[in-house]
Amino acid sequence: MPATRLMPTEEGQDLIDLTREICAKELLPQVDEAERRAATTPELPVDAFRTLGKAGLLSLPYPEEFGGADQPYEVYLQVVEEIAWAWMSVAVGVSVHSLTCYPVAQFGTRAQQEALLPAMLSGDQLGAYCLSERAAGSDIASMTTKATPDDQADPTAYRIKGTKAWISHAGHADFYTSFVRTSDDGGRGLSCFVVPGDATGLTFGTPEKKMGLHCDTVSEVHFDGVEVGADRLVGERGQGMAIALSALDSGRLGIAAAATGLAQRALDDAVAYAKEREQFGRPIADNQGLAFILADMEAAVTSARAAFLHAARLRDAGRPFSKEAAVAKLVATDNAMRVTTDAVQVLGGAGYTQDFPLERFMREAKVTQIFEGTNQIQRLVIGRHLLKG
């Protein structure tokens, strides 16, 4: 389990301790069987999210006046890391939910914040972030899902038509933070709407059969003339690209923290196995070659944690952190892939079987290099920051 680290406040440490207790009592006992079941019959672990919601862990970085906990991002990310140590699918879901609340919290009007955020942050709701499309992944400006004014029925409403892809919580979410085209002006023609989960015309595809994260249910979201009021347009028309990119900076830190928690768990399991497994009359941990592998794994986990905490502290201080968020996401997820792969190697043939969870960790780590912007996109973002001006 991740080592205790200095918190900005005593309250922050209490939240970390509470998260560890919930993970040990509520999440760990069910994760293995739930992930096995979901591999053939996808299911979202709703009860796990309810448990976290009741504990106030789904709204940590948001204002207390709207139902949040007013915690620094540094604390929130360490909570995500703890959850990922126990159950990666749930940690990803927590990060996604936080991402869905961000546009209203950061760009919404006061009236929108008062109307929408209390329910979003209540712990009873779960959100979905509808950005990607089959032909619009990294190139979000090429999206085709469109919102047009409903001039005939209600001139203050919009009708949304199109399909979003790779959407976590699709079919289960209470609201869908959706980015759609409101004009043909390329990236400047995108806008953000918060669509209720029970809106007429909102339907969902068959859950994707994925390599890992089976309890993170993902499918298409179909908008078939979904009506949404103008009061659910977040920000200005045409501001959607800026909102999406701003949200992704914070979302990338959530994935970096989750990837670090996953890597820490793989390292912990590998160390425990190396101490117990004997060959040639002694524990395999006594072999210098294997000890060096473990040392490299520790260095990778520690550097990943340092990267996302550094970016979080910049964010908490109100300073620019976009480049640092990309660095953290790149470092943490590449390291998670390497650490989980090495953990399987430490266990040898046993690591390749489903008798141990290491093979699952390795499969779960892979997608962290892909979502919230592929790591090639992170390199592009970092390079642009370095070379601009």
N, C-alpha and C positions, 0 to 999 in steps of 0.2 A: 504494500500500500504506500502511496506517496508520503514522503517524510513530512513531518510538521514543519511549516515555514512561518516566519514572522508575518503577522497580519497587521494591516494598518490600524485596526481597532480590536478590542476584546470581542465586540459583537461579531466581527468578521471571523475570528477563530471559532466562536461558538457555532456559526453557520457551517464551517468546515466540519466540526465535530459532529453536528447534527446530521450532515450529509453522510458521513462515514457510518454512523449508526444505522441510518435508513438503508444504506447500501448493504450493510452486513445482514440486517434482519429481514429486509423486504425484497431486495433485488437479487443478491447472490443466490439465494436458495432456489430461484425459479428460472434464472437466465438460461442455463444449459438446455433444459427441456423445452422452454419456450422457443428458443432459436431452432431447435430440431424440428418442432412441430411446424413452425412458420416456413421452413425450407420447402415443405410440400403444400401447406395451406397457409398462405400469408395472413398474419393477424397482428394488429397493433396492440401492444401491451397497455391497454387503457388504464388498468388498475395501477400500474406503476406510475403513470403520469398523474393520476388522481392522488396517489400517496405523496408525490413530490409537490403537487399543487397545494394540498392541505397544509404542508409544512412551509409553504411560502417560497419554495425554491424555483418557481417558474417565472418570477417577476423581479428578481433581485436587483438588476441595474436600473430600474425605472422609478419615477418619483413616487414618494409615499402618498402624496395627496390623491393619486389616481389608483392606489392599491399596490404599488410596488414597495420595495424595501429600501430604496435609496442607497444601495450599496455600490462601492467603487467597482469598476469593471475588473480590477485586479482580484477582488474577492469572488465575483461571479464566475470568472474563468477557472478559478481553483475549485469551485463547486462542480463545474462541468468536468474538470479533470477527474475528480473523485468519482463521479457517476460513471465516467467512461472506464475507469479501473474495474468497476463492477459489471457494467452492461453498456457496451458501445452504442447499440441501437437507440437506447433511451437517451444517452448523452447527446447524440446527434439530433434527436427529436427536441430536446431542451434548447439546443442551439438554434434549430430551425424556428421554434416558437418565439424565441427572443428576437430573431431576425424579422418575423412577421409583424411584431409590435413596433419596431423601430420607426417606420415611416410616419405613423400617426404621432408617436411621441416626439419626433424630431421636426416634422414638417407640417403636421396637422394644425388647424386653427384651434383656438382655445375651446370653441364649441365642439369640435370634433373630438378633442382630447377628453372633454367632460362626458361626451356621449358614448364614446367607444372604449377608451382605455380601462375604465373600471371593470368591465366584463372581460376584456382581453387579459387583464392582469389578475383576475380573481383566483386563478388556480383551477377553475372549473372548465375553462375553455382551452382549446388547442388551435393554433393557426397553421396555415399552409402558405408557402411563398411561391407564387406563380410567376416565374420569369422565363424559364427556358422553354423552347419549342423544339420539335424534331429537327428543324432546319435552322434553328437559331439558338446555338449553345453559347460559345464564347462571343459570337457576333450577335449580341442581343439587339442591335439596331436593325437587324434583318427580320425581326418578328413580324408576323402577319395577323395575329389576333387583334381585332379591331373593335373600338367602341365608337358608335355614331349617335348623335342626338336623336332622341325619339320624338321627332317633330309632330307626329300624328297623335299619339296617345298622351304624351306628357313632355312638353318642351323643356322641362327641367331635369329630365332623366336621360340615360344613355342605354343603348342596347349593345351587348357585347357578343361577338361571334368569333369563334376560333377554338384552337386546342393548345393547351399547355402540356408539356411532357416532363417526366422525371420529377414528379411532385410528391414530396414526402407528406404523409397524412391525408392524401387524397381520398375522399369518401368518408373520412373520419373527422375532418377539421370543422370547427364552428365558424370560421371565417377564412377567406382567401385573399391575401394581399396580392393584388394582380396588376401586372404591368402590361398595358395594351396600347395599340396605336390609335391616336386620335387625329392624326393628320399624316400625310405622305412625306413629311419633311424629315426623312431619315431618322437619326437618333434624336433629333429635336422634336419629333412627332410622337413621342411616347408619354403616357400619363399613368398615374397610379390610382387604383380604386381598391377599396375594401369591400369585398362581395360577401354577403351573408351565406353561411353554409347551406341554408335551406332555400336559397333562391330558385325560383322556377326556371327550368332550362339548364340547370347545372347538373351534369352527369359525369360519370367516371369510367375509365377503362379498366381492363383486367390488370390486376397487380403484376408488375414486372417480376420475372423469375431471375433473381440476381445471384451473383457469386457469393455475396455475404450480406451482412446487416439485414437478415431476413425479417426481423421484427420492426424494421424501418420500412413500412409499407409504402411503395412508390407506384404511381400509375399516372395515366393521362387525366387531365381535367378538361371536359368539353363545355364550352359556352355556346349554347344554342339560343341566341337571342335573349340572353339573360338581362333583365332590366335592373339597373342600379341608379339610385338617385344621385343628383349632382352634389348632394351633401356628403357623399362618400368618395368624391374626388379629392385625393390628398395632394396638397400643394397646388401649383398652377397647372393648367393644361400645357403639355410639352415639357414639364419638369421631371418626367418619369425617369429618364436616363440618369440624371444627377442624383435623384433619390435612390435609385437602385444601386448605383456605384457607391454611394455613401453608406448604405446599409451593408453592402458586401464587405466593406472594410472591417466593420464590427463582426460580421458573420464569419469572416476568415479567422478571426481570433478565436471564436467558438470552436471551429474545426481544429485549429492548432492545439487548443487545450484538450479537446477530446482525443486527438491523435496521441498526445503526450501521455494521457491517462492509459490508453490502450498499450502503448509501448512500455510504460512502467509496469503494468500487469504482466506483460510477456517477460520482462526482465525478472520480476519477482518469482514467477513460476520457474524460469530457467535456473535461477540461483538455487531455489529450493531443491529442484531435481538434481542439480550437479552435486549438492551436498549429500544426497541420499543414495544416488546411483553408484554402485561400486563395480570396478573392473580391475583385474590384476591385483585384487586384495586391498584396494584403497578407493576412496571416493574420486570420481572423475574430476571434481573441482581441484584436486591436488595437481592436475596436469597443467603446466604453465600455458600451453597452447590454448586450452579451454578457458583458463583464467583471463587470458588476454582478450578473448572474444567477449567475455562478460564485462571486462573493463571498458571496452569500446562501446558496448551497449549502454553502460552507465553514462559514459561521456555524451552519447547521442541524446539520451533522455534529458540529462541535465542541461545541455545546450538548448534543446527545444523549449524546455520550461523557461529558461532565462530569456529566450527570444520573445515568447508571448507575454511574459510578465513585463518586459521592457516596453513593448508596444502598448500594453494596457495602462501602464503608468503615464505614458505620454497622453493617451486618450483621457485619462482621469484628470490630468493637468490642463486639459483643453488645448493641447498642442497638436500639430499635424502628426498623423501616425499612419497614413496610407501606405507609405513605403515599408515601414516597420511591420505593418500587418501582413503585407505580402511576403516579407522575409520570414516572419514567424510561421505563416502557413506553409511556405516552401520547406523550411528547415524541419518543422515538426512532422510533417506528413512524409517527407522523404526519409527522415530518421525512423518513423514508425514502421515504414515498409522494411527498412534494413534490420531494425531490432526484432521485429516479429519473425523475419526470415531466419535470422541468426538463432532465435530462441528455438525454432523448429530443429535447427541443426544441432543445438546442444542436446536435445532429447533424442536425436538420431531417429531410428525407425519408429520409436514411440511417438515422436513429434508429428509424424506423418499420418498417424491414426486419429480417429475421432474419440479415442479413449481419453485424450487430453485436449484441452481447448486451444492449444497453440495453433493448430491448423486453422481454426476459426479466426483467431486474431490476425493471422497472416492474410486471410481473405478479406477481413474487415478493413485492414490497413490500406489495401490497394485503392479503394474508392476515395480515400481521403486525398489522394494525389490528383483526383479528377474533379470532385464537386467543389462548389464555391469558387470556381475558376481553376482550370487545370494548372499544374505547376509550370507549364510552359507559359501560360498567361501571367503567372506570378513573376517569372523572370522578365517578361516584357514590361510589366508594371515597374519593377525595380529598376530596370535599365532606363526607362523613360524618366523616372525621377532623378537618376544619377546624371543624365545627359541634358536635361532641359536647362534652358538659360545659357 
